[in-house]
Structures are given as structure tokens and as C-alpha cells.
Amino acid sequence: QAQETTVTIHTGEGKTIIPKEIYGQFAEHLGSCIYGGLWVGPHSNIPNTEGYRTDVLNALKDLKVPVLRWPGGCFADEYHWRDGIGPRSQRPKMQNNNWGGTIEDNSFGTHEFLNLCELLGCEPYISGNVGSGSVEELAKWVEYMTSDGDTPMANLRRKNGRQHSWNVKYLGVGNESWGCGGNMRPEYYADLYRRYSTYCRNYDHHNLFKIASGASDYDYNWTKVLMDRVGNRMNGISLHYYTVKGWSGSKGASTEFTPQEYYWTIGKSMQIEDVIKKHTAIMDQKDPQKKVGLMVDEWGTWWDEEPGTIRGHLYQQNTMRDAMVAALSLNIFQRHTDRIKMANIAQVVNVLQSMILTDTIGKGHMVLTPTYHVFHMYRPFQDATYLPADVHTDSMTVEGGHMASMVDGKIPDVSVSTAKAKDGSIVVALANTSLDKKQTVTVSLDNGSVRSVSGSQLTTPALTAYNDFQHPDRIKETPFKNFKMKKGSVTATLPALSIVVLQMK
Ligand code: AHR
């Protein structure tokens, strides 16, 4: 017996654009995200384009990555950019103290990152070192990347082979400054932000969008202090929210979990909406015109590392549970784009809830995760106009653990997001969270008719199934045809545990 959901879209009431940056990615020098993930170097046996893995590059181009954050994360506050420029063979090494003590040879540095962004056609988001770096170091990095004048840093860049500045818009001033980025109090960090950001100049035509290191989860005081003491000296303030059981003990296996644990995960991921609302309310007090953006620049699931992989490298598998977290989170972000201006899932390759997993030895296989497919299916939402909708769907109540602090402890049977895409079509994302019930969803337009519908879906009958190098297509996007069209509506039947995106013209 299928459950019933109705969605009525208010086609004429679109007010906010869903910034494409909501679909942002994050690449840290952590495990095999950079080395073996994005970069193998030009002399590798693994097919590459000037050192970037060709398979990964093509998959990311197809994803239309809008923005890529780098070099961390915690790594950013120990990173000294001058170690990563000049001839690769002469670059000094360092120990990556945050992530397993791995030796970093700095062969992937500023040029390699910014050239990658150009190849992908995405905005770079540089995360600057405030924790262990000087004001001068950060100021000069900005000059190196963005000055076109006869300046010392622009000339050094030219000497290293790059004539013109790169387009760098987003600059993070520190990362997790309350923790790995320096263990600071918000009052102290607020002053440091003011000081460091003063010297990050706008060179020539560049206009930096400066992002302060923001709160984690429920630390509303951090946001309050920064809004009081920094205010609109920052263009954005970050927020980190992971779907994780806790920071001590086991976080649970990525591919072995019960239906109960699945529902717990869904509930925990949805709790981000309450967290966003509370940070937004604090920001609204000081900034009612919403000039300062909330940048969710780290989010996603965090499980135990896969058995046999290096501790501290955060390599985890990805199932339909992760895909569901991605869809629900994106649906939530899309509801709050009056304040949220960017989100960066952690991380793009081989780390946490990644888009792509690679095999760095032998043939160098690559596999796309279920989360990749969600981002791929959601591409029409990038820069679309958000459309409000009336949604009637049942919900289930979940109890236990963090769920106790959920707003109402409820998971909707179907999570919905609706928008008018740039090509004029109406795009509808429908995520059926139930593990055992189909859903009949009737989507109606309050005005206008439907001439044609196309759709894609992601689903699996096996809850804990995943893609690996031997079975790369166990979970993949397929055409969705299980719908009927009427003049002003479409009725679709969603399988249990499925994500469907419809495009209506
Ligand atoms: O994404 C992994 C780590 O999580 C980042 O380095 C850090 O900012 C956060 O704690």
C-alpha cells in the first residue's frame, strides 16, 4: 500500500535565487583527497592531465562544481603557502600533524590548486592560516594570487610561470579557530579576524569575499560574539555541522547499520535546520538586512574509517543512507538561501562523505558514490529560483540519542524541494525516507500546465549496498518513468528509500 503525499507549487512566488555555491565542495590535504585523489603528478602511470587524474577531473566537470574550498580544514592553519610554490623538486616537506602524521611533500600547492579550479570552471575558496601563520604571510598570499601590478608577490608568481592573477573571490580567515585552528576564545578570534582581514587587500579588479571562522553545531555564543564584535567587516561566517554520533568512541561503520540507525542518521542530519534557524536568528538581530552570509563550509556524514585503511585518513564508504543525508541537507539549505550563501560537503574525494573514491595503486580505479549521484541529479537547482510549495506528507517520530533535542523529532515521509531552473523548467526533488513504503506523490502547479516531464532516480533494494571498484554501478542514477501526467499536475510513485528529481516543462 503506497502512502500519499501532495505538493502544490506556487509558481509565481519565487523570490530567492539558490546560489550555485550551495553545491560547493571541499578538498583538504588529508588522507588521499589530494594525493591519489585529485592529483597523481604528471609522471604517474595513472592517466592524468598535467598531473590531475583525468577520470576524476572529468567526473567533477560533469558535476558542475561551483566552488572548491582548500587547503583545509585543520590543515589550513598549519599550512605555509610559500612551501608549495616554485619547482616541485625543491619544495620543502612537512609533517601533516592533524591527519595521521603523513609526510606532505607540497607538490600540490597554490598553482596546482588554482589551475585545477580553472580547469573545473569553479570558484576557488582559499582557507587562510590564522592559527600558526602571520598577518604578513596571509597578506602576501593574497597579493601573490590576485595582484596584477609590479608588486613583489605578483613578480614572484610570474617567475613561477603564471603571468596573470587568478580569480580568487572567497577567502576564509582561519578555520575552526575554537579548536584545531588555535583553540581561541571568540572574543580573541574576533580581534584577530579584524586584524588579519585588514591586510587582505583588494588588488586591481579583485573584490574579496571574506569569511570568518564560525561556530560548530550548537555554539550560538560564537556566532553572537562575532556578530557583535566583527559585524559586517565579514562578508560571511562559517558553520560546521557533521552527521556524527559523537567525537569519542566508535562513530559506527559506514556499511553496517540497522534500520533504526538509518533513521537516527536521517534525524540527526535534519537537525541542521534547527541549528541554521538559531544561528540565523542571532545574525538577524545585528544584520536584519542579511548582508552577512552563513556559509556551511563543512557538512556531511562522519563514520569510522574503513577497516584496513590508515587511521586519521578518514576514508569511508558511502551508501544510500549517505545519499539520503545529502538530499535532505540540500533541501534544507535551499529553504534558507536568504541567509545561507554557500555550503561545502566534506570532502570531494576519498575523505568522509565523498563524491568519488579512488584506488591509488595498480590501475587506479575510480568509483562514483551515491552522494555523487545526488549532486549530479540536483544540478538544475544551481542558480535556480526557489519556489515555495505546500507539502502534505506523513512523518514518523524517532527517538533516542540526539533525536531528543530535535525540533519535533519527526522525519517527513517525503522531503521536497522545488524551484524554477534557469531554463524555465520547474524542478522538483522528492526524497522518500521510508525504508519500506512506496509513496504516491502528486505534484501540482498552482498556475500553468505541464507539457512534458522527465525524471531521474536513485534507489536500491539493499539498505547497506555500496559501489566499489568491482561493482561501480550498484547504486546509480537511472531514468525515472513511474509517473502520470495531467494538465496541471504529475503523479509519481516513488520506491521506498529513493530520491527522484523531476523536471517539468
Ligand atoms: O573535514 C575534516 C575536518 O573536520 C576538518 O579538517 C576540520 O575543519 C573539521 O574538524
Residues whose N, C-alpha, C, O or C-beta is under 5 A from the ligand:
A	BS01	AHR	G73 C74 F75 E176 A346
